[in-house]
C-alpha cells in the first residue's frame, strides 16, 4: 500500500462519488470493472471485513461509469483501493487484489485495531 500525497482535489472527487468519511473510522473506496475477477474477490473480502470491523465503511465505484474520476485520481488498473480516514484524508492507496490477511492488516493498521483474521 502506498501513501498518496494529501490532495484536496482527491478528497473532493471521492466525495462526489458518495464517500462520506465522517461516517466511519476508515472508508475503503474500491474502483473496479464488471468483468474483473480480482475485483469481485476484493469486494467479497471487504464485505467480510465489514462484519467484524464496525468502524469500516466500503464504497464500490464502477470505473467504467466514472471515467472522469478515474482520470482525476490516476486509477490505472482495477481493483484500486483508496483508504480514507474520518477527516477525509486519503491515508493509503493500493492497486491489485490483496489477499484477505493483507487487506485485514492494512485496515487494522489504519484504524488502530489489532484483531486477527482467519482465512
C-alpha positions in Angstrom: 0.0 0.0 0.0 1.3 3.4 -0.9 0.8 6.7 0.8 -0.7 9.2 -1.6 0.0 12.9 -1.3 -2.6 14.7 0.6 -4.7 16.5 -2.0 -7.9 18.4 -1.5 -8.8 17.6 -5.2 -8.6 13.9 -4.5 -10.9 14.3 -1.4 -13.4 16.3 -3.5 -13.5 13.7 -6.3 -14.1 10.9 -3.7 -16.9 12.9 -2.0 -18.5 13.4 -5.4 -18.6 9.6 -5.7 -20.6 9.3 -2.5 -17.8 8.9 0.0 -18.8 10.3 3.4 -15.6 10.0 5.5 -17.2 11.3 8.7 -19.5 8.2 8.8 -16.7 5.7 9.7 -13.2 5.4 11.2 -12.0 4.2 7.8 -13.7 4.1 4.4 -12.3 1.9 1.7 -13.2 3.0 -1.8 -12.8 0.3 -4.5 -12.6 1.1 -8.2 -13.5 -1.9 -10.2 -14.8 -3.1 -13.5 -17.6 -5.5 -14.3 -15.5 -8.3 -15.8 -12.6 -8.1 -13.3 -12.4 -11.4 -11.3 -9.9 -9.9 -8.7 -12.3 -7.0 -8.2 -15.1 -9.4 -7.2 -12.8 -11.2 -4.8 -11.7 -7.9 -3.2 -15.2 -6.8 -2.9 -16.1 -10.0 -1.1 -13.1 -9.7 1.2 -14.0 -6.1 2.1 -17.7 -7.0 2.8 -16.4 -9.9 5.0 -14.2 -7.4 7.0 -17.0 -5.0 7.5 -18.9 -7.6 9.5 -16.1 -7.8 12.1 -15.0 -4.1 12.0 -17.8 -1.8 12.8 -15.7 1.3 12.1 -15.1 0.2 8.5 -17.2 1.6 5.5 -17.0 0.4 2.0 -17.8 2.3 -1.2 -17.8 0.5 -4.6 -17.1 2.6 -7.7 -17.7 1.2 -11.2 -14.6 2.6 -13.0 -16.2 2.4 -16.4 -19.1 4.6 -15.3 -16.9 7.2 -13.7 -14.1 7.8 -16.2 -13.6 11.5 -15.1 -12.9 10.3 -11.5 -10.7 7.5 -12.8 -8.6 10.0 -14.7 -8.5 12.6 -11.9 -7.4 10.0 -9.4 -4.9 8.3 -11.7 -6.5 4.9 -11.5 -4.6 2.7 -14.0 -5.9 -0.8 -13.1 -8.6 -2.5 -11.2 -9.1 -3.1 -8.4 -7.6 0.1 -7.0 -8.3 0.9 -3.3 -8.3 4.2 -1.6 -8.2 4.3 2.2 -9.9 7.4 3.6 -9.9 8.4 7.3 -12.7 10.1 9.2 -11.2 13.5 8.5 -11.4 12.8 4.7 -7.7 12.4 4.2 -6.6 9.6 1.8 -4.2 7.7 4.1 -3.4 4.9 1.7 -3.8 3.5 -1.8 -3.3 0.0 -3.2 -3.5 -1.4 -6.7 -4.4 -5.0 -7.2 -6.3 -7.6 -5.2 -4.8 -8.1 -1.8 -5.3 -11.4 0.0 -7.6 -11.3 3.0 -4.8 -11.3 5.6 -3.0 -8.4 3.9 -6.2 -6.4 3.5 -7.2 -7.0 7.1 -3.7 -6.0 8.3 -4.0 -2.7 6.2 -7.4 -1.9 7.6 -6.4 -2.7 11.2 -3.2 -0.6 10.9 -5.1 2.4 9.6 -7.9 2.1 12.2 -5.6 1.2 15.1 -7.5 -2.1 15.6 -5.5 -5.1 16.5 -7.5 -8.2 15.6 -6.6 -11.4 13.8 -8.4 -12.6 10.8 -9.0 -16.2 9.8 -8.6 -17.2 6.2 
